[in-house]
Amino acid sequence: MKTRNLLRSLIVVVVAFVTNLTVSAAAWDNNLIYNAEEVNGLKVAETVYKKDGNTLTNYMKYSYKYNADNQMTENMSQKWNSGKNRWENDLCIRYIYNNKSVTTEYYKWDAKKKDFILIPEMTVTMDK
């Protein structure tokens, strides 16, 4: 009998925890508004806005490039700089496809050099 009550209590606690976690995640996600652009069924850009009451403000911007096989070759992100009132480069991920593998290279924007700089320790190659 005690084991059954303990099990019921444990189930109630787990359900309450998962419900709370789900509600918290949904509340955060409701703060962001996504506007995707597609060309021929492929997402080529997406702008993310933060919602504050009835106001939307720029937050992040993504652009995507594809090869002839419709495989993503580049994913570039930009952050909104409200002080300068403009988009600024942040991160670029490039995908290199071989017969048996995909290599993912990460580049971080260097404002002084005005170019993306490879972060070698984040380069990953995976088998297809």
Order of alpha helices (4+ residues) and beta strands (2+ residues): alpha-beta-beta-beta-beta-beta-beta-beta-beta
